């Protein structure tokens, strides 16, 4: 996973970015130059986010299946909260 140089947001931070696109795909790492048989499933995620000026940045990262399931659950919870506002 790629480390971010941006400071973490706290509950009082004003968020001005907008999620423009969310894409994911399931992959399987089957081998590497140091391991002949990995058989390691992962999820590759690509987010496109527009900042307050409209500039779109792409963020790509990989997660394990359990990490992605937790990520998805959190997104569903956020969507439910947003619908009540």
Secondary structure, DSSP 8 states (H G I E B T S, - for coil): -----S----TT-----EEEEEEEEEEEE---SS-S---EEEEEEEEEEE-TT--EEEEEEEE-HHHHHHHHHHHHHHHHHHHH-
